Each structure stands twice: as C-alpha cells, then as structure tokens.
Amino acid sequence: MAAQFEEIRVAQDTWPGLASLTQSVFAGLGTRGFRNPFRLEHSTASCLLLIDGLGWQLLKAHALHAPFLASLMQPDGHFKVGFPATTAASLAAVTSGLGSGAHGIVGCDFALDEHAVFSPLSWTTAALQAGSVPTAVPAAASFIVPQTAWEQAAEQGVQISTVMLGRYATSDFTRAIYKAGAILAAPAYDAYPELVRGALEVDAPAFCFAYFGDLDFAGHLFGPGSPEWCKQLAIADQLAESIARRLPRTAQLRVIADHGMLDLDREVVRDFDTDTALQDGVKAMAGDIRARYLYIHEHQQDRVHERWQNHLGDAYRVLSKAQAIGTGLFGDVMLSQAEARIGDLIVIPTGAGGIIRSVVEKHPSQWRGHHGALTDADQVVPLLRYSH
C-alpha cells in the first residue's frame, strides 16, 4: 500500500486522472484557464465516451469481445481515475474537472451531516445511525459549490452536450453534475451515434459526453469477465465503433471509464455486521465496500484505528482523515464541505478484499464485482483515441 501512495505523489500532474483529463480536453479545444497534463492535441470537436466499469486490465483480458476498442489500445493508453474509484465521484470529476475533495461527492454514499447518510446516485438520505431523523435531501443544482470545468468552458463558447439514456436524463444527480450544456436523452443506445454527430456538427468548438452504464451493472451482479459481462462489453464495443464511424470529419473520439472492477476474494473479506471486533466505537459506516468511511464516537478514534489495523492486517490499510488528505488522496484541493463528509477513518483493501455488511447492505454484499480502492484493478482505465 505504501507504494500505491508513493505513485500518487509521483503522478501529481495527472492525479486525479478523470479531473485532469477534463482539463486537458478543454485545453485541447482552445479554451483559456485549463491545464493540459495529458498533452492532448488541438481539436475543434471532441466526444468523450465513458464505459462504466471498463478497467484497463479487463479490456486487455477480454479484448476478443471488443475488437474495435482493442484496436485502439496503446501501451501508454491508460491512467488512474482518482479516489474513491466509484461512479458518483468519478462522473462528478469528469464534469467539474476537480478531485473529489473539491467537488464534494466523496463516495457512493457518505455522511451528509451528523444525522444523515447521503447517496448521490439516487439522491436520497437515510438515518446515519439508528434513532436519528435523516436530514432532507440537498438541492441538486447547488450541491457542487465551485464553478465546474464544463461551466467555465461553456462561458467561453464551447457547445457542450451529454448523451445518456432517457432513464438518467431528469434525475437529481444529473441536475447536480451536468450543470452546463444540453442533455440529449436517447431512447436506446442505437440512437447515440446520430445524437453525438449532431452535437458535434456545429459552427463552434464542441464537446459531447456519452455514457454507457450496463457493463458496470453486469459486473456487479455476475462478476467482471462473466458471460453476461462479456455480452455487455461486446455491445459497448459496437456502440463505440458506431459512434466513431459517424463522427464529423474533424472530430475526435476518446473512450475512457470511471473505474475498473474485480471479484472479491472471500478469504479476506470482512463482515462488519457479524464481526464484533470491528463494531466497538464505530458510530456509523458508509462508502464503497472497497473504500469504507468509518465515523467514530468521540475520543475513540485512535483506539479504533489501532484495533482495526491490527485486526485486518496487511490485507487493508486504515488511514485517518488527516493522513488521507495529507497524502493527496482526494486531490490537491479540499473544501470544508467535503472534508466534513469523509469518515474519521478510511479503510482501503490492499488486495481483493472488502468490508461488507451482510445485514444492513444485503444485496451489495452479495454482488460479485466491486471497485473503489487504489489497486490497479480499481484505478487504471483506458484512454483510447480515434480520429478519421
């Protein structure tokens, strides 16, 4: 684990990767005030297709199911997304150009305040601990406080659009993160290529983001590499090729993912709901199974920290909030709102483990595929490039 944190320090120019990639895309489109750490070439129109859950290792291992995407792979065509490696935080990084410590969506769920745990994808709150009354859901449009990269680029005349299935188009999460440009709702994936083409065929710099989510769903339920997962990979591959073939002549396509995925090693999985050695002193738990936040009763943090690390051993790294922030785990900017949401302790597996909750989180605890941590399987995703 120490080596993984050292890699973050060494890769400061592109960490967190999704936020830095957005900066580079807009720099390539000629907008002012954006860094270009990925050194992307200049273009006037760019499509960014995100295939949810497509890790670099998974694409390499199953390239036969994705011949088009495999044809675009280059030895250096990959990067690390940022922490936590989970959809809500990663999509917010893409739209904001900020790490999770600045955009404030710090996990699949997290403490909104002392009363409520907040799940951004469903935009719902629940009681943080038994007996408390959860806080009302926050206003979506103002949840991300800093001006986003997309908003900054739109102010400079970039025509921004997002292509997604209609079931996502009007959600509160969509309203929270896609705060610039048009939402182009598609009835099905086969409508994507023409929507993307139309969005890029404008007399101005243009950026179109397209989202494919079904690979992640199959990976969670059936496991990455399963027949069901491979079927969705083939569909994603056909979609990417169709978008590429319909691109305007001067446009570029880049294909990325928001995180990778792996099967949990049940030998090193720990169940908080049945392991009494883990429960004492813990007020509440949130976050991904592979990126847990622990909220600790007052004056007990050091004792809980030591007990968890000793009990879990080398298969996990337990960090205090101060350690995690100081290491740059949440990016180089930390807003007070985001800092308050992060657990007092952060628990990250160093291998294929995870902290499940078989009673409170029955269904996620039974899923095959998971992500969120700092291993290459969680973090490293493709950066595939296509142009005519």
C-alpha positions, 0 to 999 in steps of 0.5 A: 500500500505504501507504494500505491501512495508513493505513485500518487505523489509521483503522478501529481500532474495527472492525479486525479486522472478523470479531473485532469483529463477534463482539463486537458480536453478543454485545453485541447479545444482552445479554451483559456484557464485549463491545464493540459497534463495529458498533452492532448492535441488541438481539436475543434470537436471532441466526444468523450465516451465513458464505459462504466466499469471498463478497467484497463486490465479487463479490456486487455483480458477480454479484448476478443469481445471488443475488437474495435476498442482493442484496436485502439489500445496503446501501451501508454493508453491508460491512467488512474481515475482518482479516489474513491474509484466509484461512479458518483465521484468519478462522473462528478470529476469528469464534469467539474474537472476537480478531485473529489475533495473539491467537488464534494461527492466523496463516495457512493454514499457518505455522511451528509451531516451528523444525522444523515447518510447521503447517496448521490446516485439516487439522491436520497438520505437515510438515518446515519445511525439508528434513532436519528431523523435523516436530514432532507435531501440537498438541492441538486443544482447547488450541491457542487459549490465551485464553478465546474470545468464544463461551466467555465468552458461553456462561458467561453463558447464551447457547445457542450452536450451529454448523451445518456439514456432517457432513464438518467436524463431528469434525475437529481444527480444529473441536475447536480453534475451536468450543470452546463450544456444540453442533455440529449436523452436517447431512447436506446443506445442505437440512437447515440451515434446520430445524437453525438454527430449532431452535437458535434456538427456545429459552427463552434468548438464542441464537446459531447459526453456519452455514457454507457452504464450496463457493463458496470451493472453486469459486473456487479451482479455476475462478476467482471469477465462473466458471460453476461459481462462479456455480452455487455462489453461486446455491445459497448464495443459496437456502440463505440465503433458506431459512434466513431464511424459517424463522427464529423470529419474533424472530430475526435473520439476518446473512450475512457471509464470511471473505474475498473472492477474485480471479484472479491476474494472471500478469504479476506473479506470482512463482515462488519455486521457479524464481526464484533471486533470491528463494531466497538466505537464505530458510530456509523459506516458508509462508502464503497465496500472497497473504500469504507468511511468509518465515523467514530464516537468521540475520543475513540478514534485512535483506539479504533484505528489501532484495533482495526489495523491490527485486526485486518492486517496487511490485507487493508490499510486504515488511514485517518482523515488527516493522513488521507488528505495529507497524502493527496488522496482526494486531490490537491484541493479540499473544501470544508464541505467535503472534508466534513463528509469523509469518515474519521477513518478510511479503510482501503483493501490492499488486495481483493478484499472488502468490508461488507455488511451482510445485514444492513447492505444485503444485496451489495454484499452479495454482488460479485464485482466491486471497485473503489480502492487504489489497486490497479484493478480499481484505478487504471482505465483506458484512454483510447483515441480515434480520429478519421 
